[in-house]
């Protein structure tokens, strides 16, 4: 069983790994992350490289390079303690590996360091991380209109032949029905934290969306006036992306992460468990379902009116 279980897990994750490898971002990131290892260990490439080893072997790490790699491993382990998804773990490994590679290349030869740094800059400018394109039940807001975007598996999707019609201003959408509770994510496509949180938020929308509890997203990186209106800073230093705000009756009730007196975000982990607990999604969902059921059944007739109607019918019968 000790051998069968990992093999079954590998087979189960194989389709996802194939989808990752089909995207150029991950293979190229892995190549850049392992660049120094390949240069130092592959014999055709390592010949002629300078080395501080006592035996003068250019195809092996010296003691300083081992120290840098060990320090890299410690940093990655510390950062991955707060990672939630597999993408976050892999992203941390890629990012810190590139930093360590740049240091090692500059230490080896300044020309190699400049070449590696140039390749990394070109990669960042031309190859963006893939966005989440899975099933979701989320309304996408802009500063003026609302575009209802749903998964094909849910049966509703705007097409080029029949594009979705523009809806009222998005604040009017929040205020239209006071009984509807909204959870809106303020995000930016360039933020790695927002990209990691996207599948979690989509999964929550599939589990908890109903007529009385709805999920929405607005790109504050694109619509800066919305970020100003709701005081969501798009600066990476404030760490306010993503931001989740709960609206009830068009009024903000709570948000995560919270903002301290210095306008800095209080550290908060965007995991599915934390969102469910902090926003009381189970309670909100049950309350929304109950209100929807009462609304569908219609108002009940008061007992006094029912008694009067019964008496009138009795007199008519007599």
C-alpha positions in Angstrom: 0.0 0.0 0.0 2.9 2.4 0.6 3.8 2.2 -3.1 0.3 1.8 -4.5 -1.2 5.0 -2.9 1.4 7.4 -4.3 1.0 5.8 -7.8 -2.8 6.2 -7.6 -2.4 9.8 -6.5 0.0 10.4 -9.4 -2.4 8.9 -11.9 -5.3 10.9 -10.4 -3.2 14.2 -10.8 -1.9 13.3 -14.3 -4.6 15.1 -16.3 -4.0 18.3 -14.3 -0.2 18.0 -14.8 -0.8 17.5 -18.6 -2.9 20.7 -18.7 -0.1 22.5 -16.8 2.6 21.3 -19.2 0.4 22.3 -22.2 0.7 26.0 -21.0 4.0 27.6 -21.9 4.2 29.5 -18.6 5.0 26.5 -16.4 7.6 24.7 -18.6 9.4 28.0 -19.2 9.3 28.9 -15.5 10.7 25.5 -14.6 13.5 25.9 -17.2 14.5 29.3 -15.8 14.3 28.0 -12.2 16.7 25.1 -13.0 19.0 27.1 -15.3 22.0 27.2 -13.0 21.6 23.6 -12.1 21.7 22.7 -15.8 24.7 25.0 -16.5 26.7 23.7 -13.5 25.9 20.0 -13.8 25.6 19.2 -17.6 29.1 18.3 -18.9 29.0 20.1 -22.2 27.9 23.4 -20.5 30.0 23.3 -17.3 33.4 22.9 -19.1 35.4 26.0 -18.6 33.3 27.5 -15.8 35.2 29.0 -12.9 35.1 27.0 -9.6 36.3 27.5 -6.1 36.5 23.8 -5.3 39.8 22.5 -4.1 39.8 19.8 -6.7 39.0 22.3 -9.4 36.0 20.3 -10.7 33.9 22.8 -12.7 30.9 20.4 -12.9 30.1 20.4 -9.2 28.8 23.0 -6.6 31.3 24.7 -4.4 30.6 25.4 -0.7 29.2 28.9 -1.3 26.8 27.7 -3.9 25.6 25.0 -1.6 25.0 27.6 1.2 22.9 29.7 -1.2 20.8 26.7 -2.3 20.2 25.7 1.3 19.2 29.2 2.2 16.8 29.1 -0.8 15.3 25.9 0.4 14.7 27.4 3.9 13.0 30.5 2.4 10.7 28.4 0.2 9.7 26.2 3.1 8.8 29.2 5.2 6.8 30.9 2.4 4.9 27.7 1.6 3.6 27.4 5.1 0.9 29.9 4.2 0.3 28.6 0.7 -3.2 27.2 0.1 -3.2 25.9 -3.5 -0.8 23.9 -5.5 -0.3 27.0 -7.8 0.9 29.0 -4.8 3.4 26.4 -3.8 4.8 26.1 -7.3 4.8 29.9 -7.8 6.9 30.3 -4.6 9.3 27.7 -5.8 9.7 29.3 -9.2 10.0 32.9 -7.8 12.7 32.2 -5.2 14.5 29.8 -7.5 14.9 32.6 -10.1 16.2 35.0 -7.4 18.8 32.4 -6.3 19.7 31.7 -9.9 20.3 35.4 -10.6 22.6 35.6 -7.5 24.5 32.5 -8.5 25.0 33.6 -12.1 26.2 37.1 -11.1 28.6 35.4 -8.6 29.9 33.1 -11.4 30.2 35.8 -14.1 28.6 39.2 -14.4 27.9 38.6 -18.1 26.0 35.4 -17.4 24.1 37.2 -14.6 23.0 40.0 -17.0 22.0 37.5 -19.6 19.9 35.6 -17.1 18.3 38.8 -15.8 17.4 39.8 -19.3 15.8 36.5 -20.0 13.7 36.8 -16.8 12.5 40.3 -17.7 11.6 39.2 -21.2 9.7 36.2 -19.8 7.7 38.4 -17.3 6.8 40.8 -20.1 5.7 38.2 -22.7 4.4 35.2 -20.7 1.7 35.7 -18.2 0.4 33.2 -15.7 -2.7 31.4 -17.0 -6.0 32.7 -15.6 -8.7 30.4 -14.1 -11.2 29.4 -16.7 -13.1 26.7 -14.8 -16.8 26.5 -13.8 -18.2 29.3 -11.7 -21.4 31.2 -10.9 -20.2 34.8 -10.7 -21.3 38.1 -12.0 -18.5 40.3 -13.4 -19.0 44.0 -12.7 -17.4 47.0 -14.4 -17.6 50.6 -13.5 -20.7 51.1 -15.7 -22.2 47.8 -16.7 -22.6 44.2 -15.4 -21.7 41.3 -17.6 -23.3 38.1 -16.4 -20.7 35.4 -16.9 -21.5 31.8 -16.1 -20.1 28.4 -16.9 -21.4 26.4 -19.8 -22.1 23.6 -17.3 -24.6 25.9 -15.7 -26.5 26.5 -18.9 -26.0 30.2 -19.4 -23.3 31.8 -21.5 -23.0 34.9 -23.6 -22.0 34.1 -27.2 -21.0 36.3 -30.2 -24.3 35.6 -31.9 -26.3 36.5 -28.8 -24.2 38.8 -26.5 -25.4 39.5 -23.0 -27.4 42.7 -22.8 -26.0 45.6 -20.7 -27.5 45.8 -17.2 -27.9 48.9 -15.0 -25.1 50.4 -13.0 -23.5 47.9 -10.7 -24.3 49.8 -7.6 -27.9 49.8 -8.7 -27.7 46.1 -9.1 -26.5 45.8 -5.5 -29.4 48.0 -4.3 -32.1 46.5 -6.6 -33.3 43.8 -4.2 -32.6 44.5 -0.5 -33.1 40.8 0.3 -30.1 39.8 -1.8 -26.7 39.4 -0.1 -23.7 40.0 -2.3 -20.1 38.8 -1.8 -17.9 40.8 -4.1 -14.2 40.2 -4.8 -12.1 43.2 -5.8 -9.2 41.7 -7.8 -6.5 42.5 -10.3 -5.3 40.2 -13.1 -1.6 41.0 -12.4 -1.8 39.9 -8.7 -0.6 36.4 -8.1 -2.7 36.2 -4.9 -5.8 37.0 -6.9 -5.0 34.3 -9.4 -4.5 31.8 -6.6 -7.7 32.7 -5.0 -9.8 32.6 -8.2 -10.5 28.8 -8.1 -11.4 29.0 -4.4 -13.9 31.8 -5.0 -15.3 30.0 -8.0 -15.8 26.8 -6.0 -17.6 28.8 -3.2 -19.9 30.3 -5.8 -20.8 26.9 -7.1 -21.6 25.7 -3.5 -23.4 28.7 -2.0 -24.9 30.7 -4.9 -28.7 31.1 -4.8 -31.3 33.7 -5.4 -30.7 35.4 -2.1 -26.9 35.0 -1.9 -24.9 35.9 -5.0 -21.2 36.3 -5.9 -19.6 39.0 -7.9 -16.1 40.2 -9.0 -14.8 43.6 -10.2 -11.4 44.2 -11.7 -10.0 47.2 -9.7 -6.8 47.0 -11.7 -8.8 48.1 -14.7 -11.5 50.2 -13.1 -9.5 52.5 -10.8 -12.5 54.7 -9.8 -14.1 51.6 -8.2 -11.0 51.0 -6.1 -11.1 54.6 -5.0 -14.8 54.5 -4.2 -14.5 51.5 -2.0 -11.0 52.3 -0.6 -9.3 49.2 -2.0 -5.6 50.1 -2.7 -4.1 48.4 -5.8 -0.6 49.0 -4.6 1.3 45.7 -4.0 2.8 47.1 -0.9 -0.6 47.4 0.9 -1.5 43.8 0.3 -5.2 44.6 -0.2 -5.6 42.3 -3.2 -7.8 40.4 -3.3 -10.4 42.1 -1.0 -13.8 40.5 -0.2 -16.7 42.7 0.8 -20.1 41.6 2.0 -23.0 43.8 1.0 -26.5 43.5 2.4 -29.1 45.9 1.1 -26.4 47.6 -0.9 -24.5 48.5 2.3 -21.1 47.2 3.2 -21.2 45.0 6.2 -17.7 43.6 6.5 -14.5 43.1 4.5 -11.5 40.9 4.5 -8.6 41.8 4.9 -9.4 44.5 7.4 -7.5 47.8 7.2 -5.7 49.2 10.2 -5.3 52.9 11.1 -2.2 53.2 8.9 -4.3 52.0 5.9 -2.4 48.7 5.7 -4.1 45.4 5.4 -4.2 43.1 8.4 -2.7 39.7 7.4 -5.4 37.2 6.5 -5.3 33.8 4.7 -7.7 33.5 1.8 -8.6 29.8 2.2 -12.0 28.3 1.6 -12.4 27.5 5.3 -11.6 31.0 6.4 -14.0 32.6 4.0 -16.8 30.2 5.1 -16.1 30.9 8.8 -15.6 34.6 8.7 -18.5 35.4 6.4 -20.9 32.8 7.9 -21.7 31.4 4.5 -23.5 28.4 5.9 -25.8 30.6 7.9 -26.3 33.2 5.1 -27.1 30.3 2.6 -29.7 28.8 4.9 -31.3 32.2 5.5 -31.3 33.0 1.8 -32.9 29.7 0.9 -35.6 30.2 3.6 -36.4 33.7 2.3 -36.6 32.4 -1.2 -38.9 29.6 -0.2 -41.2 32.0 1.6 -41.2 34.4 -1.4 -42.1 31.6 -3.8 -45.0 30.4 -1.6 -46.4 33.9 -1.3 -47.9 35.7 1.8 -50.2 33.6 3.9 -53.8 34.8 4.5 -54.2 36.2 8.1 -56.4 34.0 10.4 -58.9 36.8 11.0 -59.5 37.4 7.3 -59.8 33.6 6.8 -62.4 33.4 9.6 -64.4 36.3 8.1 -64.4 34.7 4.7 -65.6 31.4 6.2 -68.5 33.2 8.0 -69.6 34.9 4.8 -69.6 31.7 2.9 -71.6 30.1 5.6 -74.3 32.8 5.5 -74.5 32.5 1.7 -75.0 28.8 2.0 -77.8 29.3 4.6 
